[in-house]
Amino acid sequence: MKSKIFKIITDNDVDAILITNKHDITYVSNFTGEEAWVLITKNNLYIITDIRYMEQARAQCSEFILSVIDENANFEQTLENLLQLNDVKKLGVDICDIKYVFYSQLKNMSGNFEIINLEEPFKESRAIKSQEEIVKIKKACEIADKTFHGLLKIITEGMSEKDIEIEMNYLIKREEGDGYAFQPIIGVEEKTSMPYSLPEKHVIVKRGNFILLNFGVIYEGYTSAVARMVSVGAVKSEYENIYSCLYDVYIKVLNSIKPYMEYEKLYSIFENEINHTEYKDYFLKAIGHGRGLQTIEGYVIRPKVNRTIMPNEVYSIGISISIPGFGGARLEDVVLVKENEIEILTNSVRNLINI
């Protein structure tokens, strides 16, 4: 990972890179604490943190010089000292990850250095996954599948959405997951139309209900996501129609993904498919994004994004129908792009399951 950062330094003619995003910090240094910055110069690797994380940083970041903030300083002052010590004239940062207040502080630091926006190089550096990363993502996907199958044995009439979420959390931990990749989305009946339906304790599962389960797992820092629909007994015929329509479009998109395919080409296939359905006005206009340490990482597959799907990239591919006030459906899987094909890493049954 550090070799990628040094390449960014060389390719972009900067003297150092400041990393403030928690996930980027973990990526380059292995540090998993909450309060830290990483500064990488042409000759030195620094991790800046306070005394609370001193021991953790020493254990996880053995190749880095530890700079501990004392009671008479702060992050900004410590960083300024290191920039002067390393004679930094051009500092690369990911502008999208830096708050305006801190950006202003950077501009006002002494040393007269130039701030270079490296948003794109940062995105690209994490887009291609190493084999070690892929192994962890596969494990996170395996845990998500086991959790879903466990829920099929548990969900029943009389449970609340919150009850389902509690059982989901337990199953993830029991299967060696480290927690949720994102706040789980659980929706019953008309709440299936809400892409971010949070589980509520007063929404109770009844016979004939249509249920959305959309959740992800973290395993050793890496994430997965899966979305499936289940029914408790026979559901309304229109729910079945919505699901059937969604399923057909989704399978067409999944089967169309190829290595070295342009984003716009895949999106055009999606648009062409939905335009031939009765629910064309109710599809959400998003089909996927990169995945890794973060739930949404790298690039989003959408029009006017001039990018190619490359081998060793990992994507979440997800499609939704949303009819406000009535209901909807969603399917999502994690896809690994290989040299000549794709591998779908989440393998829970995609047909509508009646439990």
N, C-alpha and C positions, 0 to 999 in steps of 0.2 A: 504494500500500500504506500509506504513512504517513497518508493521509487517513482510512483506516479506523481507525487507532489513535487519531487525534485525535477521531474520532467516539465511540470507546469512552470516551475521557476525558470528553467532554461528556455522553454518555448516562448514565454511571455516577457522575457528580459526584465524580471523583477529581482530585487535583492532578498526578499523574504515574503512569506505568506503567513497571514494571521488567520487562524481557524477558530471560529466562535460557535458554530453549529454543533450541538451535542453529539449528533450522529457522525459528523465528519471527524470530530475529536476521537470518538471511539474507533472509527475506521483507520485513522493513521497512528494512534497511540495505544489502543486497547483500554484506555481509561473509561470507566463507566460511572464515575461520580457526577454530581450535579453542577458543581461550580468549578469551571476551569476554562482556560484558553490554551491553545497551542500556537507557538511561533516557530516556524521553520525557516532558517536562513540557509545560505549556501554552505555554511560550515557547521551549524549547530542546530540541535533539536531542543526546544524548551517546552515544558509544561508549567503553566502558571496557575497556582491554586492557593487556597488558604490552609491554615493549620489543621482544619477539620479533615481534609482529604490528603494530608501529607503522607501518611503511612500507606494509604491505598495507591497513591500515585507512584510511590517508590516501588511497590510490589508489581504494579501493572505496566509501568513505563520505564523499564530498566535502561533503555537506550537514550532516554531523555534527561536533560539537565533540569532538575526540579528547582523552580523559583517560587518560594513560599512567601506570601504576602504577610507582613508583620502588622502590628497594631498602629504603626505610624505611617502606613502607606495604603494604597488601594490597587485594584487591578490596573487602572489607567496609568498610575505613576510607575508601577512595576514594569508595565509594557514599555513606557516611554524610555526608561533606563536601558532596557534591553535593545531597543531600536537604536539608541545612541551608541551603545557598546559595540553593536555590529555594523555601525555606519550604514544604516539602511536609508537609501535615497528613493527607492521605489518599493512600496508595500502593496502586495496583492491581497485582496479581500473578496469575499462573496457579498456584494452589496445587498442582495435580497435578504440576507440573514442578519444584517446589522441594523439596529434601531437608530433612528435619526439622532437622538441625543448623543449616542456613542460616536456616531459618524462625525458629528460636530466636534466632539472632544478630540477625535483623531486629527481632524483638520487643524485644530488649534495647538497640537503638541509641538514642542520645540524640535528642531532637527531638520525642518524644511524638507520633508519627504513628500513624494507624490503618491496618491492613493490610486491603485489600478483595480478596476472592476474585473474580477475573474469568475463571474457567475457561470458562464458557459463551460470553461475548463473544469470547474468543480463538478458540474453535472456530469460531464463526460468521464471524469476520472472514476466515478462510482457506477457508471452505467454497465460496463463490462465486468461481470462477476468472476472471481477466482473460483477454483474448484472447492476450496475450503468454504467459501461463502455459499456456493450452490448446495453443498452437503447440509449446511445449517438451514437453508431455506426449505430443502426437501423434508427435513425433520419437522420443521414448523408446519408444513403442509400435512404431513402424516398425522401429527397431533390434532390438527383441525378436523381431518377426516374421522379419526377415532372419536373425537368429541361429538361430532354430528351424529355418528351411529349410536353413541351412548345416549344422546338426547332422544332419539327415536324410541328408545325403550322406556323413557321416563315421562315424556310429555303426555298429558291426559286431561280430560275434562276437569274443571275446577281449579287448575293451576292458574296463577297470574303470570303476566309477562315477566314480572320480577322474579317469581319462583323459577321460571325457565332460566333466567340469567344467572341465578345463584347456582343452579345445577351445572350450567355451562362452565362457570368459573371453577367449580370443583373438579369437573372432568378434565379441563385443560391442565390444572395443577397435578392431578393424579397421573396424567399421561406424560409428565415431565416437562410441560410447558412452563414458561416463566411468567405468563400472564397474557392479558389482552394486547393485541397489536393496535387496537382502536376501541372506542366505546362500542360495545355490541349493539346491533340494530335488531330489535325484536318487535314485530308488528302483527297484531291479530285483526283479521277481517278488514274493515275500512282503513286501518292503520298501515296496511300493506302498501298503500300508495305513498307513504312517507319514506324517502330514501334515508332519512336519519331519524327513524322512529326509536326513541329511547324507551326501554322497558318500564312499565308502570305497574304498581302493585294493585291498582283498582281495576285493571283490564283483565278479565277472566276468560279463559278458554272454554268454549262451549261446543257441543256437538254440532258439526257442520261448518266449523270455522276454518278459514284459510290463514296460514301463518307464514310469515317471513322470518328466516333466520340468516343473518349476515354478520359474520364475526371473523376475527383473525387471531393468530397466536404469535407470541414472541418466543423464540428459542435461541438462547445465547446471543441475543441482540437482533436476530434476523426475523422477518415477519412473513406471515401468510395471510390469506383471506379466502373465504368461501361464502357463497350465498346460495341457499336452497329454499324451496317452498314445500310445505307439508300441509296436509288437511287432516282434520279430526272428523272422520265420517265423510259422507257425501257433501260436497260444497255446491254453491250456486253455479248454475251452468255457465254464467258469464265469467266467473272466476276461472273455470276450466278453459274457456275460450281464450281469455287473456293469457293464461299460462301456455296454452298450445301455440299461440301466436309468438310469444316471447321465445319459447323453446326453439321453434323452427328458425327464427332469425339468429338466435345465439349459436346454434350448431353450425349454421352456414358461416358465421364469422369465425368461429373456432377453426373450422376446417379450411378456411381461406388463409390463415396466417402462415407465412413462409419466411425463411431467412432471406435477408437482403430485399425485403418488400418495403416500398415506400409507405409511410404513415397514411398519406392521402389516398393511396390505392385501397388500403384496408378500410378506411373510413367510407370511401365511395361505395364499397360493397355493402357495408352496413346501411347506408342511406338508400341504396337501390332496393334492398330487401324490405325495409320498413315502408317504403313508398307503395308497396303492393299489398299492404295489410290494412285491415279495417281500423287498427289502432295507431296509424301512422302519426297522428297528432299528439299521441300520449307517450311516445318513446322519449326518454331523456337522451339528450344529444351528447352522450359521453360513452366511450367504449373501453377505455383502458389507460393505464399509466405504468411507469416503471415501479419496481418494488425491490426492497432490500432491507437495509437497516431502518428505513422509514416506510410508513404505510404508502405514502405517495412520494416517489423518489424519481428524480430525473425528469422525464418528459411525458406529456400527456398526448395520447393519440387523438388528434383532431385536425380539422382542415387548416391549411396554411402553416402547418408545422413541417418544415422542410427537413425531414429526417428519415433514416432507413433503419429497419429492424435488423439488429446485428446478432451473430452467434454469441452465446454466453450472456445475453441479456435476459432479465426476468421481468415479466409483466403480469399485472392483474388485468384480466379481461372480464368486464362486467357490463351487463345490459339490463335496463329497467323499463317497465311500463308503469306510469303513474297517472291514475284518474282521480283527481282530488275529490274527497268526500265519498268515494266508492271503494277504491282498492287498487291494487296493482300487483306486480311480480318482479322478481329480480333473480338473475343467475350470475355467479361470479366464480372464476377459477384462476389459479396461478399457472402461468405458462413459461417454460424454459425454452429459449430458442437455441437450437443446436446448429451445426454446420449445414446439415442437409434436411432437417426436419424440426418439428417442435415436440416437446414432451409436456403433457398436461400433468402438473404435479399434485393437484387436488383431484381425487378420484371418487368422491361420494356420488351416489346415484343421482342423475339429473332429472329423471322422470318425476312427476308429481307423486309423492308418497302419501298414502292414506294410512294413518296410524290409529 
